Amino acid sequence: MNIKQSEQDKNGVFKAFIENQEVGHLEYAWLGPKTLSINHTEVNPDFGGQGIGKKLVLHAVAFAREKNAKIKALCTYAKAVIDKNPDLQDILA
């Protein structure tokens, strides 16, 4: 699986691809210079159960850490992933 990022103005997206087919995405927005809001995570139902959504969330966490930013998880799925992992608690805004 490949994850690609694109960003325009304050909005961005991470897209997951398997063999050049988009299989999921995570949408985010910058709320300020150091706060990233995860707004929505979605995986194609045909690819469900493969951990793609979790990988997208973890990719967003790594990105936020690179930027020394905190995350506000408005997406319930992303919030659940972060809440269940003690190693990710420091990233929450």
PDB file of N, CA, C and O in Angstrom:
ATOM      1  N   MET A   1       0.834  -1.176   0.000  1.00  0.00           N
ATOM      2  CA  MET A   1       0.000   0.000   0.000  1.00  0.00           C
ATOM      3  C   MET A   1       0.884   1.246   0.000  1.00  0.00           C
ATOM      4  O   MET A   1       1.919   1.300   0.664  1.00  0.00           O
ATOM      5  N   ASN A   2       0.452   2.223  -0.751  1.00  0.00           N
ATOM      6  CA  ASN A   2       1.128   3.504  -0.906  1.00  0.00           C
ATOM      7  C   ASN A   2       0.224   4.592  -0.330  1.00  0.00           C
ATOM      8  O   ASN A   2      -0.986   4.552  -0.554  1.00  0.00           O
ATOM      9  N   ILE A   3       0.766   5.554   0.399  1.00  0.00           N
ATOM     10  CA  ILE A   3      -0.028   6.674   0.883  1.00  0.00           C
ATOM     11  C   ILE A   3       0.557   7.956   0.301  1.00  0.00           C
ATOM     12  O   ILE A   3       1.749   8.235   0.428  1.00  0.00           O
ATOM     13  N   LYS A   4      -0.322   8.729  -0.345  1.00  0.00           N
ATOM     14  CA  LYS A   4       0.098   9.996  -0.950  1.00  0.00           C
ATOM     15  C   LYS A   4      -0.664  11.133  -0.290  1.00  0.00           C
ATOM     16  O   LYS A   4      -1.824  10.986   0.097  1.00  0.00           O
ATOM     17  N   GLN A   5       0.008  12.260  -0.170  1.00  0.00           N
ATOM     18  CA  GLN A   5      -0.578  13.430   0.465  1.00  0.00           C
ATOM     19  C   GLN A   5      -0.698  14.569  -0.530  1.00  0.00           C
ATOM     20  O   GLN A   5       0.163  14.763  -1.389  1.00  0.00           O
ATOM     21  N   SER A   6      -1.779  15.313  -0.396  1.00  0.00           N
ATOM     22  CA  SER A   6      -1.903  16.568  -1.128  1.00  0.00           C
ATOM     23  C   SER A   6      -2.508  17.585  -0.175  1.00  0.00           C
ATOM     24  O   SER A   6      -3.292  17.248   0.712  1.00  0.00           O
ATOM     25  N   GLU A   7      -2.120  18.852  -0.386  1.00  0.00           N
ATOM     26  CA  GLU A   7      -2.579  19.906   0.504  1.00  0.00           C
ATOM     27  C   GLU A   7      -2.779  21.176  -0.309  1.00  0.00           C
ATOM     28  O   GLU A   7      -1.950  21.535  -1.145  1.00  0.00           O
ATOM     29  N   GLN A   8      -3.891  21.848  -0.047  1.00  0.00           N
ATOM     30  CA  GLN A   8      -4.161  23.127  -0.700  1.00  0.00           C
ATOM     31  C   GLN A   8      -4.729  24.059   0.353  1.00  0.00           C
ATOM     32  O   GLN A   8      -5.715  23.743   1.019  1.00  0.00           O
ATOM     33  N   ASP A   9      -4.093  25.208   0.491  1.00  0.00           N
ATOM     34  CA  ASP A   9      -4.456  26.165   1.527  1.00  0.00           C
ATOM     35  C   ASP A   9      -4.376  25.468   2.892  1.00  0.00           C
ATOM     36  O   ASP A   9      -3.314  24.979   3.278  1.00  0.00           O
ATOM     37  N   LYS A  10      -5.482  25.425   3.607  1.00  0.00           N
ATOM     38  CA  LYS A  10      -5.474  24.825   4.950  1.00  0.00           C
ATOM     39  C   LYS A  10      -6.023  23.401   4.960  1.00  0.00           C
ATOM     40  O   LYS A  10      -6.084  22.775   6.018  1.00  0.00           O
ATOM     41  N   ASN A  11      -6.417  22.887   3.813  1.00  0.00           N
ATOM     42  CA  ASN A  11      -7.026  21.564   3.735  1.00  0.00           C
ATOM     43  C   ASN A  11      -6.100  20.573   3.057  1.00  0.00           C
ATOM     44  O   ASN A  11      -5.346  20.920   2.148  1.00  0.00           O
ATOM     45  N   GLY A  12      -6.171  19.330   3.516  1.00  0.00           N
ATOM     46  CA  GLY A  12      -5.332  18.303   2.921  1.00  0.00           C
ATOM     47  C   GLY A  12      -5.982  16.942   2.987  1.00  0.00           C
ATOM     48  O   GLY A  12      -7.019  16.748   3.621  1.00  0.00           O
ATOM     49  N   VAL A  13      -5.342  16.007   2.315  1.00  0.00           N
ATOM     50  CA  VAL A  13      -5.850  14.637   2.283  1.00  0.00           C
ATOM     51  C   VAL A  13      -4.679  13.675   2.136  1.00  0.00           C
ATOM     52  O   VAL A  13      -3.715  13.940   1.418  1.00  0.00           O
ATOM     53  N   PHE A  14      -4.791  12.556   2.835  1.00  0.00           N
ATOM     54  CA  PHE A  14      -3.898  11.415   2.625  1.00  0.00           C
ATOM     55  C   PHE A  14      -4.731  10.368   1.909  1.00  0.00           C
ATOM     56  O   PHE A  14      -5.816  10.013   2.367  1.00  0.00           O
ATOM     57  N   LYS A  15      -4.226   9.871   0.781  1.00  0.00           N
ATOM     58  CA  LYS A  15      -4.939   8.845   0.019  1.00  0.00           C
ATOM     59  C   LYS A  15      -4.120   7.561   0.014  1.00  0.00           C
ATOM     60  O   LYS A  15      -2.912   7.575  -0.223  1.00  0.00           O
ATOM     61  N   ALA A  16      -4.796   6.461   0.277  1.00  0.00           N
ATOM     62  CA  ALA A  16      -4.150   5.150   0.261  1.00  0.00           C
ATOM     63  C   ALA A  16      -4.436   4.473  -1.075  1.00  0.00           C
ATOM     64  O   ALA A  16      -5.568   4.464  -1.558  1.00  0.00           O
ATOM     65  N   PHE A  17      -3.383   3.908  -1.658  1.00  0.00           N
ATOM     66  CA  PHE A  17      -3.502   3.236  -2.947  1.00  0.00           C
ATOM     67  C   PHE A  17      -2.955   1.821  -2.860  1.00  0.00           C
ATOM     68  O   PHE A  17      -1.938   1.573  -2.213  1.00  0.00           O
ATOM     69  N   ILE A  18      -3.636   0.907  -3.513  1.00  0.00           N
ATOM     70  CA  ILE A  18      -3.131  -0.448  -3.730  1.00  0.00           C
ATOM     71  C   ILE A  18      -3.164  -0.670  -5.233  1.00  0.00           C
ATOM     72  O   ILE A  18      -4.227  -0.615  -5.853  1.00  0.00           O
ATOM     73  N   GLU A  19      -2.004  -0.920  -5.815  1.00  0.00           N
ATOM     74  CA  GLU A  19      -1.877  -1.120  -7.264  1.00  0.00           C
ATOM     75  C   GLU A  19      -2.585  -0.005  -8.041  1.00  0.00           C
ATOM     76  O   GLU A  19      -3.386  -0.279  -8.935  1.00  0.00           O
ATOM     77  N   ASN A  20      -2.288   1.248  -7.698  1.00  0.00           N
ATOM     78  CA  ASN A  20      -2.814   2.432  -8.374  1.00  0.00           C
ATOM     79  C   ASN A  20      -4.312   2.646  -8.217  1.00  0.00           C
ATOM     80  O   ASN A  20      -4.886   3.502  -8.890  1.00  0.00           O
ATOM     81  N   GLN A  21      -4.953   1.884  -7.343  1.00  0.00           N
ATOM     82  CA  GLN A  21      -6.379   2.090  -7.079  1.00  0.00           C
ATOM     83  C   GLN A  21      -6.520   2.736  -5.702  1.00  0.00           C
ATOM     84  O   GLN A  21      -5.989   2.230  -4.714  1.00  0.00           O
ATOM     85  N   GLU A  22      -7.242   3.857  -5.647  1.00  0.00           N
ATOM     86  CA  GLU A  22      -7.476   4.489  -4.356  1.00  0.00           C
ATOM     87  C   GLU A  22      -8.405   3.607  -3.530  1.00  0.00           C
ATOM     88  O   GLU A  22      -9.496   3.248  -3.974  1.00  0.00           O
ATOM     89  N   VAL A  23      -7.959   3.262  -2.320  1.00  0.00           N
ATOM     90  CA  VAL A  23      -8.731   2.363  -1.471  1.00  0.00           C
ATOM     91  C   VAL A  23      -9.197   3.032  -0.179  1.00  0.00           C
ATOM     92  O   VAL A  23      -9.978   2.456   0.578  1.00  0.00           O
ATOM     93  N   GLY A  24      -8.715   4.247   0.069  1.00  0.00           N
ATOM     94  CA  GLY A  24      -9.148   4.967   1.260  1.00  0.00           C
ATOM     95  C   GLY A  24      -8.541   6.346   1.312  1.00  0.00           C
ATOM     96  O   GLY A  24      -7.588   6.648   0.595  1.00  0.00           O
ATOM     97  N   HIS A  25      -9.109   7.197   2.181  1.00  0.00           N
ATOM     98  CA  HIS A  25      -8.556   8.534   2.344  1.00  0.00           C
ATOM     99  C   HIS A  25      -8.859   9.079   3.736  1.00  0.00           C
ATOM    100  O   HIS A  25      -9.788   8.640   4.415  1.00  0.00           O
ATOM    101  N   LEU A  26      -8.048  10.040   4.130  1.00  0.00           N
ATOM    102  CA  LEU A  26      -8.223  10.753   5.393  1.00  0.00           C
ATOM    103  C   LEU A  26      -8.140  12.240   5.080  1.00  0.00           C
ATOM    104  O   LEU A  26      -7.154  12.706   4.508  1.00  0.00           O
ATOM    105  N   GLU A  27      -9.175  12.980   5.456  1.00  0.00           N
ATOM    106  CA  GLU A  27      -9.222  14.415   5.195  1.00  0.00           C
ATOM    107  C   GLU A  27      -8.863  15.171   6.461  1.00  0.00           C
ATOM    108  O   GLU A  27      -9.304  14.817   7.554  1.00  0.00           O
ATOM    109  N   TYR A  28      -8.059  16.216   6.305  1.00  0.00           N
ATOM    110  CA  TYR A  28      -7.662  17.008   7.462  1.00  0.00           C
ATOM    111  C   TYR A  28      -7.657  18.484   7.092  1.00  0.00           C
ATOM    112  O   TYR A  28      -7.713  18.856   5.920  1.00  0.00           O
ATOM    113  N   ALA A  29      -7.588  19.315   8.136  1.00  0.00           N
ATOM    114  CA  ALA A  29      -7.503  20.764   7.942  1.00  0.00           C
ATOM    115  C   ALA A  29      -6.626  21.343   9.042  1.00  0.00           C
ATOM    116  O   ALA A  29      -6.632  20.866  10.176  1.00  0.00           O
ATOM    117  N   TRP A  30      -5.886  22.363   8.693  1.00  0.00           N
ATOM    118  CA  TRP A  30      -5.090  23.096   9.677  1.00  0.00           C
ATOM    119  C   TRP A  30      -6.006  24.087  10.369  1.00  0.00           C
ATOM    120  O   TRP A  30      -6.622  24.927   9.714  1.00  0.00           O
ATOM    121  N   LEU A  31      -6.101  23.994  11.705  1.00  0.00           N
ATOM    122  CA  LEU A  31      -6.899  24.940  12.483  1.00  0.00           C
ATOM    123  C   LEU A  31      -6.063  26.130  12.920  1.00  0.00           C
ATOM    124  O   LEU A  31      -6.594  27.149  13.363  1.00  0.00           O
ATOM    125  N   GLY A  32      -4.774  25.993  12.792  1.00  0.00           N
ATOM    126  CA  GLY A  32      -3.811  27.020  13.155  1.00  0.00           C
ATOM    127  C   GLY A  32      -2.447  26.484  12.785  1.00  0.00           C
ATOM    128  O   GLY A  32      -2.354  25.404  12.202  1.00  0.00           O
ATOM    129  N   PRO A  33      -1.390  27.202  13.104  1.00  0.00           N
ATOM    130  CA  PRO A  33      -0.062  26.757  12.686  1.00  0.00           C
ATOM    131  C   PRO A  33       0.401  25.457  13.346  1.00  0.00           C
ATOM    132  O   PRO A  33       1.300  24.790  12.832  1.00  0.00           O
ATOM    133  N   LYS A  34      -0.204  25.091  14.481  1.00  0.00           N
ATOM    134  CA  LYS A  34       0.260  23.906  15.208  1.00  0.00           C
ATOM    135  C   LYS A  34      -0.867  22.954  15.600  1.00  0.00           C
ATOM    136  O   LYS A  34      -0.690  22.117  16.485  1.00  0.00           O
ATOM    137  N   THR A  35      -2.040  23.075  14.941  1.00  0.00           N
ATOM    138  CA  THR A  35      -3.158  22.177  15.246  1.00  0.00           C
ATOM    139  C   THR A  35      -3.760  21.644  13.945  1.00  0.00           C
ATOM    140  O   THR A  35      -4.188  22.402  13.074  1.00  0.00           O
ATOM    141  N   LEU A  36      -3.776  20.328  13.846  1.00  0.00           N
ATOM    142  CA  LEU A  36      -4.304  19.620  12.682  1.00  0.00           C
ATOM    143  C   LEU A  36      -5.608  18.941  13.086  1.00  0.00           C
ATOM    144  O   LEU A  36      -5.646  18.214  14.078  1.00  0.00           O
ATOM    145  N   SER A  37      -6.656  19.169  12.338  1.00  0.00           N
ATOM    146  CA  SER A  37      -7.946  18.544  12.605  1.00  0.00           C
ATOM    147  C   SER A  37      -8.148  17.390  11.625  1.00  0.00           C
ATOM    148  O   SER A  37      -8.126  17.590  10.410  1.00  0.00           O
ATOM    149  N   ILE A  38      -8.344  16.183  12.155  1.00  0.00           N
ATOM    150  CA  ILE A  38      -8.713  15.053  11.292  1.00  0.00           C
ATOM    151  C   ILE A  38     -10.233  15.054  11.212  1.00  0.00           C
ATOM    152  O   ILE A  38     -10.921  14.840  12.210  1.00  0.00           O
ATOM    153  N   ASN A  39     -10.746  15.298  10.014  1.00  0.00           N
ATOM    154  CA  ASN A  39     -12.184  15.488   9.833  1.00  0.00           C
ATOM    155  C   ASN A  39     -12.930  14.241   9.367  1.00  0.00           C
ATOM    156  O   ASN A  39     -14.100  14.056   9.704  1.00  0.00           O
ATOM    157  N   HIS A  40     -12.269  13.397   8.603  1.00  0.00           N
ATOM    158  CA  HIS A  40     -12.987  12.256   8.020  1.00  0.00           C
ATOM    159  C   HIS A  40     -11.991  11.205   7.563  1.00  0.00           C
ATOM    160  O   HIS A  40     -10.960  11.524   6.970  1.00  0.00           O
ATOM    161  N   THR A  41     -12.307   9.953   7.845  1.00  0.00           N
ATOM    162  CA  THR A  41     -11.528   8.821   7.346  1.00  0.00           C
ATOM    163  C   THR A  41     -12.497   7.853   6.691  1.00  0.00           C
ATOM    164  O   THR A  41     -13.542   7.525   7.254  1.00  0.00           O
ATOM    165  N   GLU A  42     -12.140   7.400   5.496  1.00  0.00           N
ATOM    166  CA  GLU A  42     -13.033   6.480   4.778  1.00  0.00           C
ATOM    167  C   GLU A  42     -12.213   5.459   4.007  1.00  0.00           C
ATOM    168  O   GLU A  42     -11.193   5.784   3.400  1.00  0.00           O
ATOM    169  N   VAL A  43     -12.688   4.204   4.046  1.00  0.00           N
ATOM    170  CA  VAL A  43     -12.046   3.116   3.309  1.00  0.00           C
ATOM    171  C   VAL A  43     -13.091   2.468   2.411  1.00  0.00           C
ATOM    172  O   VAL A  43     -14.226   2.234   2.827  1.00  0.00           O
ATOM    173  N   ASN A  44     -12.694   2.183   1.180  1.00  0.00           N
ATOM    174  CA  ASN A  44     -13.558   1.464   0.254  1.00  0.00           C
ATOM    175  C   ASN A  44     -13.989   0.154   0.926  1.00  0.00           C
ATOM    176  O   ASN A  44     -13.135  -0.604   1.385  1.00  0.00           O
ATOM    177  N   PRO A  45     -15.309  -0.129   0.993  1.00  0.00           N
ATOM    178  CA  PRO A  45     -15.786  -1.348   1.669  1.00  0.00           C
ATOM    179  C   PRO A  45     -15.156  -2.640   1.125  1.00  0.00           C
ATOM    180  O   PRO A  45     -15.029  -3.618   1.861  1.00  0.00           O
ATOM    181  N   ASP A  46     -14.768  -2.649  -0.134  1.00  0.00           N
ATOM    182  CA  ASP A  46     -14.141  -3.836  -0.707  1.00  0.00           C
ATOM    183  C   ASP A  46     -12.783  -4.129  -0.078  1.00  0.00           C
ATOM    184  O   ASP A  46     -12.265  -5.237  -0.209  1.00  0.00           O
ATOM    185  N   PHE A  47     -12.203  -3.137   0.607  1.00  0.00           N
ATOM    186  CA  PHE A  47     -10.881  -3.282   1.209  1.00  0.00           C
ATOM    187  C   PHE A  47     -10.940  -3.182   2.732  1.00  0.00           C
ATOM    188  O   PHE A  47      -9.913  -3.020   3.392  1.00  0.00           O
ATOM    189  N   GLY A  48     -12.141  -3.281   3.280  1.00  0.00           N
ATOM    190  CA  GLY A  48     -12.315  -3.205   4.727  1.00  0.00           C
ATOM    191  C   GLY A  48     -11.636  -4.364   5.443  1.00  0.00           C
ATOM    192  O   GLY A  48     -11.423  -5.429   4.864  1.00  0.00           O
ATOM    193  N   GLY A  49     -11.301  -4.144   6.704  1.00  0.00           N
ATOM    194  CA  GLY A  49     -10.699  -5.195   7.522  1.00  0.00           C
ATOM    195  C   GLY A  49      -9.220  -5.423   7.282  1.00  0.00           C
ATOM    196  O   GLY A  49      -8.649  -6.383   7.801  1.00  0.00           O
ATOM    197  N   GLN A  50      -8.590  -4.553   6.500  1.00  0.00           N
ATOM    198  CA  GLN A  50      -7.165  -4.722   6.199  1.00  0.00           C
ATOM    199  C   GLN A  50      -6.288  -3.714   6.947  1.00  0.00           C
ATOM    200  O   GLN A  50      -5.077  -3.659   6.731  1.00  0.00           O
ATOM    201  N   GLY A  51      -6.904  -2.921   7.826  1.00  0.00           N
ATOM    202  CA  GLY A  51      -6.139  -1.959   8.595  1.00  0.00           C
ATOM    203  C   GLY A  51      -5.782  -0.691   7.841  1.00  0.00           C
ATOM    204  O   GLY A  51      -4.919   0.067   8.285  1.00  0.00           O
ATOM    205  N   ILE A  52      -6.423  -0.448   6.717  1.00  0.00           N
ATOM    206  CA  ILE A  52      -6.100   0.723   5.899  1.00  0.00           C
ATOM    207  C   ILE A  52      -6.446   2.020   6.630  1.00  0.00           C
ATOM    208  O   ILE A  52      -5.656   2.964   6.620  1.00  0.00           O
ATOM    209  N   GLY A  53      -7.608   2.073   7.258  1.00  0.00           N
ATOM    210  CA  GLY A  53      -7.997   3.266   8.003  1.00  0.00           C
ATOM    211  C   GLY A  53      -7.016   3.573   9.118  1.00  0.00           C
ATOM    212  O   GLY A  53      -6.629   4.725   9.312  1.00  0.00           O
ATOM    213  N   LYS A  54      -6.615   2.548   9.848  1.00  0.00           N
ATOM    214  CA  LYS A  54      -5.656   2.743  10.942  1.00  0.00           C
ATOM    215  C   LYS A  54      -4.316   3.240  10.404  1.00  0.00           C
ATOM    216  O   LYS A  54      -3.693   4.118  11.000  1.00  0.00           O
ATOM    217  N   LYS A  55      -3.877   2.687   9.292  1.00  0.00           N
ATOM    218  CA  LYS A  55      -2.617   3.130   8.694  1.00  0.00           C
ATOM    219  C   LYS A  55      -2.698   4.595   8.271  1.00  0.00           C
ATOM    220  O   LYS A  55      -1.723   5.334   8.409  1.00  0.00           O
ATOM    221  N   LEU A  56      -3.837   5.015   7.765  1.00  0.00           N
ATOM    222  CA  LEU A  56      -4.019   6.423   7.392  1.00  0.00           C
ATOM    223  C   LEU A  56      -3.939   7.326   8.622  1.00  0.00           C
ATOM    224  O   LEU A  56      -3.313   8.385   8.580  1.00  0.00           O
ATOM    225  N   VAL A  57      -4.572   6.906   9.712  1.00  0.00           N
ATOM    226  CA  VAL A  57      -4.523   7.694  10.950  1.00  0.00           C
ATOM    227  C   VAL A  57      -3.091   7.774  11.459  1.00  0.00           C
ATOM    228  O   VAL A  57      -2.624   8.851  11.830  1.00  0.00           O
ATOM    229  N   LEU A  58      -2.386   6.639  11.482  1.00  0.00           N
ATOM    230  CA  LEU A  58      -1.006   6.635  11.958  1.00  0.00           C
ATOM    231  C   LEU A  58      -0.107   7.490  11.068  1.00  0.00           C
ATOM    232  O   LEU A  58       0.840   8.111  11.552  1.00  0.00           O
ATOM    233  N   HIS A  59      -0.400   7.523   9.787  1.00  0.00           N
ATOM    234  CA  HIS A  59       0.353   8.373   8.857  1.00  0.00           C
ATOM    235  C   HIS A  59       0.111   9.851   9.194  1.00  0.00           C
ATOM    236  O   HIS A  59       1.041  10.656   9.187  1.00  0.00           O
ATOM    237  N   ALA A  60      -1.141  10.193   9.486  1.00  0.00           N
ATOM    238  CA  ALA A  60      -1.463  11.568   9.862  1.00  0.00           C
ATOM    239  C   ALA A  60      -0.777  11.952  11.175  1.00  0.00           C
ATOM    240  O   ALA A  60      -0.309  13.081  11.323  1.00  0.00           O
ATOM    241  N   VAL A  61      -0.717  11.022  12.121  1.00  0.00           N
ATOM    242  CA  VAL A  61      -0.031  11.272  13.393  1.00  0.00           C
ATOM    243  C   VAL A  61       1.450  11.534  13.141  1.00  0.00           C
ATOM    244  O   VAL A  61       2.017  12.474  13.698  1.00  0.00           O
ATOM    245  N   ALA A  62       2.076  10.716  12.313  1.00  0.00           N
ATOM    246  CA  ALA A  62       3.502  10.903  12.001  1.00  0.00           C
ATOM    247  C   ALA A  62       3.728  12.259  11.339  1.00  0.00           C
ATOM    248  O   ALA A  62       4.702  12.949  11.643  1.00  0.00           O
ATOM    249  N   PHE A  63       2.833  12.638  10.439  1.00  0.00           N
ATOM    250  CA  PHE A  63       2.924  13.932   9.765  1.00  0.00           C
ATOM    251  C   PHE A  63       2.821  15.073  10.776  1.00  0.00           C
ATOM    252  O   PHE A  63       3.604  16.022  10.731  1.00  0.00           O
ATOM    253  N   ALA A  64       1.851  14.977  11.689  1.00  0.00           N
ATOM    254  CA  ALA A  64       1.678  16.018  12.706  1.00  0.00           C
ATOM    255  C   ALA A  64       2.926  16.118  13.585  1.00  0.00           C
ATOM    256  O   ALA A  64       3.360  17.218  13.927  1.00  0.00           O
ATOM    257  N   ARG A  65       3.492  14.991  13.941  1.00  0.00           N
ATOM    258  CA  ARG A  65       4.705  15.008  14.768  1.00  0.00           C
ATOM    259  C   ARG A  65       5.865  15.673  14.021  1.00  0.00           C
ATOM    260  O   ARG A  65       6.637  16.427  14.615  1.00  0.00           O
ATOM    261  N   GLU A  66       5.986  15.395  12.726  1.00  0.00           N
ATOM    262  CA  GLU A  66       7.040  16.036  11.924  1.00  0.00           C
ATOM    263  C   GLU A  66       6.893  17.554  11.941  1.00  0.00           C
ATOM    264  O   GLU A  66       7.884  18.283  11.910  1.00  0.00           O
ATOM    265  N   LYS A  67       5.656  18.017  11.990  1.00  0.00           N
ATOM    266  CA  LYS A  67       5.362  19.452  11.971  1.00  0.00           C
ATOM    267  C   LYS A  67       5.279  20.041  13.378  1.00  0.00           C
ATOM    268  O   LYS A  67       4.951  21.216  13.541  1.00  0.00           O
ATOM    269  N   ASN A  68       5.577  19.219  14.404  1.00  0.00           N
ATOM    270  CA  ASN A  68       5.447  19.644  15.805  1.00  0.00           C
ATOM    271  C   ASN A  68       4.053  20.185  16.095  1.00  0.00           C
ATOM    272  O   ASN A  68       3.889  21.189  16.787  1.00  0.00           O
ATOM    273  N   ALA A  69       3.057  19.498  15.552  1.00  0.00           N
ATOM    274  CA  ALA A  69       1.661  19.913  15.699  1.00  0.00           C
ATOM    275  C   ALA A  69       0.901  18.918  16.570  1.00  0.00           C
ATOM    276  O   ALA A  69       1.350  17.793  16.789  1.00  0.00           O
ATOM    277  N   LYS A  70      -0.239  19.348  17.054  1.00  0.00           N
ATOM    278  CA  LYS A  70      -1.157  18.503  17.807  1.00  0.00           C
ATOM    279  C   LYS A  70      -2.350  18.193  16.912  1.00  0.00           C
ATOM    280  O   LYS A  70      -2.596  18.878  15.919  1.00  0.00           O
ATOM    281  N   ILE A  71      -3.087  17.146  17.283  1.00  0.00           N
ATOM    282  CA  ILE A  71      -4.244  16.723  16.485  1.00  0.00           C
ATOM    283  C   ILE A  71      -5.528  16.887  17.283  1.00  0.00           C
ATOM    284  O   ILE A  71      -5.606  16.531  18.459  1.00  0.00           O
ATOM    285  N   LYS A  72      -6.525  17.432  16.613  1.00  0.00           N
ATOM    286  CA  LYS A  72      -7.888  17.441  17.131  1.00  0.00           C
ATOM    287  C   LYS A  72      -8.652  16.459  16.247  1.00  0.00           C
ATOM    288  O   LYS A  72      -8.892  16.732  15.071  1.00  0.00           O
ATOM    289  N   ALA A  73      -9.029  15.325  16.812  1.00  0.00           N
ATOM    290  CA  ALA A  73      -9.669  14.257  16.032  1.00  0.00           C
ATOM    291  C   ALA A  73     -11.188  14.431  16.058  1.00  0.00           C
ATOM    292  O   ALA A  73     -11.857  13.968  16.981  1.00  0.00           O
ATOM    293  N   LEU A  74     -11.723  15.099  15.041  1.00  0.00           N
ATOM    294  CA  LEU A  74     -13.172  15.248  14.916  1.00  0.00           C
ATOM    295  C   LEU A  74     -13.791  13.987  14.331  1.00  0.00           C
ATOM    296  O   LEU A  74     -14.953  13.683  14.595  1.00  0.00           O
ATOM    297  N   CYS A  75     -13.031  13.268  13.550  1.00  0.00           N
ATOM    298  CA  CYS A  75     -13.467  11.985  12.986  1.00  0.00           C
ATOM    299  C   CYS A  75     -13.517  10.956  14.116  1.00  0.00           C
ATOM    300  O   CYS A  75     -12.523  10.749  14.812  1.00  0.00           O
ATOM    301  N   THR A  76     -14.660  10.320  14.296  1.00  0.00           N
ATOM    302  CA  THR A  76     -14.808   9.370  15.406  1.00  0.00           C
ATOM    303  C   THR A  76     -13.888   8.166  15.252  1.00  0.00           C
ATOM    304  O   THR A  76     -13.400   7.633  16.248  1.00  0.00           O
ATOM    305  N   TYR A  77     -13.648   7.735  14.029  1.00  0.00           N
ATOM    306  CA  TYR A  77     -12.741   6.604  13.823  1.00  0.00           C
ATOM    307  C   TYR A  77     -11.317   6.977  14.229  1.00  0.00           C
ATOM    308  O   TYR A  77     -10.662   6.227  14.953  1.00  0.00           O
ATOM    309  N   ALA A  78     -10.837   8.129  13.768  1.00  0.00           N
ATOM    310  CA  ALA A  78      -9.485   8.565  14.110  1.00  0.00           C
ATOM    311  C   ALA A  78      -9.353   8.750  15.617  1.00  0.00           C
ATOM    312  O   ALA A  78      -8.328   8.390  16.196  1.00  0.00           O
ATOM    313  N   LYS A  79     -10.373   9.305  16.254  1.00  0.00           N
ATOM    314  CA  LYS A  79     -10.340   9.503  17.704  1.00  0.00           C
ATOM    315  C   LYS A  79     -10.244   8.163  18.413  1.00  0.00           C
ATOM    316  O   LYS A  79      -9.498   8.033  19.383  1.00  0.00           O
ATOM    317  N   ALA A  80     -10.986   7.162  17.947  1.00  0.00           N
ATOM    318  CA  ALA A  80     -10.951   5.840  18.569  1.00  0.00           C
ATOM    319  C   ALA A  80      -9.568   5.207  18.436  1.00  0.00           C
ATOM    320  O   ALA A  80      -9.065   4.614  19.391  1.00  0.00           O
ATOM    321  N   VAL A  81      -8.955   5.328  17.268  1.00  0.00           N
ATOM    322  CA  VAL A  81      -7.612   4.774  17.051  1.00  0.00           C
ATOM    323  C   VAL A  81      -6.619   5.426  18.009  1.00  0.00           C
ATOM    324  O   VAL A  81      -5.817   4.742  18.646  1.00  0.00           O
ATOM    325  N   ILE A  82      -6.679   6.740  18.104  1.00  0.00           N
ATOM    326  CA  ILE A  82      -5.745   7.460  18.976  1.00  0.00           C
ATOM    327  C   ILE A  82      -6.022   7.157  20.442  1.00  0.00           C
ATOM    328  O   ILE A  82      -5.088   6.948  21.217  1.00  0.00           O
ATOM    329  N   ASP A  83      -7.306   7.131  20.835  1.00  0.00           N
ATOM    330  CA  ASP A  83      -7.662   6.872  22.233  1.00  0.00           C
ATOM    331  C   ASP A  83      -7.235   5.485  22.695  1.00  0.00           C
ATOM    332  O   ASP A  83      -6.888   5.303  23.862  1.00  0.00           O
ATOM    333  N   LYS A  84      -7.254   4.501  21.793  1.00  0.00           N
ATOM    334  CA  LYS A  84      -6.910   3.118  22.159  1.00  0.00           C
ATOM    335  C   LYS A  84      -5.411   2.872  22.236  1.00  0.00           C
ATOM    336  O   LYS A  84      -4.984   1.827  22.726  1.00  0.00           O
ATOM    337  N   ASN A  85      -4.610   3.813  21.763  1.00  0.00           N
ATOM    338  CA  ASN A  85      -3.163   3.613  21.729  1.00  0.00           C
ATOM    339  C   ASN A  85      -2.475   4.599  22.677  1.00  0.00           C
ATOM    340  O   ASN A  85      -2.398   5.792  22.385  1.00  0.00           O
ATOM    341  N   PRO A  86      -1.973   4.097  23.816  1.00  0.00           N
ATOM    342  CA  PRO A  86      -1.324   4.987  24.788  1.00  0.00           C
ATOM    343  C   PRO A  86      -0.142   5.765  24.210  1.00  0.00           C
ATOM    344  O   PRO A  86       0.153   6.865  24.677  1.00  0.00           O
ATOM    345  N   ASP A  87       0.528   5.224  23.216  1.00  0.00           N
ATOM    346  CA  ASP A  87       1.675   5.896  22.618  1.00  0.00           C
ATOM    347  C   ASP A  87       1.286   7.124  21.782  1.00  0.00           C
ATOM    348  O   ASP A  87       2.148   7.894  21.358  1.00  0.00           O
ATOM    349  N   LEU A  88      -0.021   7.295  21.553  1.00  0.00           N
ATOM    350  CA  LEU A  88      -0.468   8.409  20.721  1.00  0.00           C
ATOM    351  C   LEU A  88      -1.123   9.529  21.526  1.00  0.00           C
ATOM    352  O   LEU A  88      -1.483  10.563  20.964  1.00  0.00           O
ATOM    353  N   GLN A  89      -1.280   9.336  22.823  1.00  0.00           N
ATOM    354  CA  GLN A  89      -2.002  10.317  23.652  1.00  0.00           C
ATOM    355  C   GLN A  89      -1.354  11.699  23.626  1.00  0.00           C
ATOM    356  O   GLN A  89      -2.046  12.709  23.755  1.00  0.00           O
ATOM    357  N   ASP A  90      -0.045  11.751  23.462  1.00  0.00           N
ATOM    358  CA  ASP A  90       0.660  13.038  23.473  1.00  0.00           C
ATOM    359  C   ASP A  90       0.333  13.916  22.277  1.00  0.00           C
ATOM    360  O   ASP A  90       0.622  15.113  22.294  1.00  0.00           O
ATOM    361  N   ILE A  91      -0.264  13.343  21.242  1.00  0.00           N
ATOM    362  CA  ILE A  91      -0.512  14.088  20.014  1.00  0.00           C
ATOM    363  C   ILE A  91      -1.825  14.871  20.062  1.00  0.00           C
ATOM    364  O   ILE A  91      -2.050  15.768  19.249  1.00  0.00           O
ATOM    365  N   LEU A  92      -2.694  14.523  21.027  1.00  0.00           N
ATOM    366  CA  LEU A  92      -4.000  15.169  21.078  1.00  0.00           C
ATOM    367  C   LEU A  92      -3.918  16.614  21.556  1.00  0.00           C
ATOM    368  O   LEU A  92      -3.187  16.938  22.492  1.00  0.00           O
ATOM    369  N   ALA A  93      -4.686  17.474  20.892  1.00  0.00           N
ATOM    370  CA  ALA A  93      -4.737  18.899  21.265  1.00  0.00           C
ATOM    371  C   ALA A  93      -5.677  19.075  22.436  1.00  0.00           C
ATOM    372  O   ALA A  93      -5.869  20.195  22.911  1.00  0.00           O
TER     373      ALA A  93
END
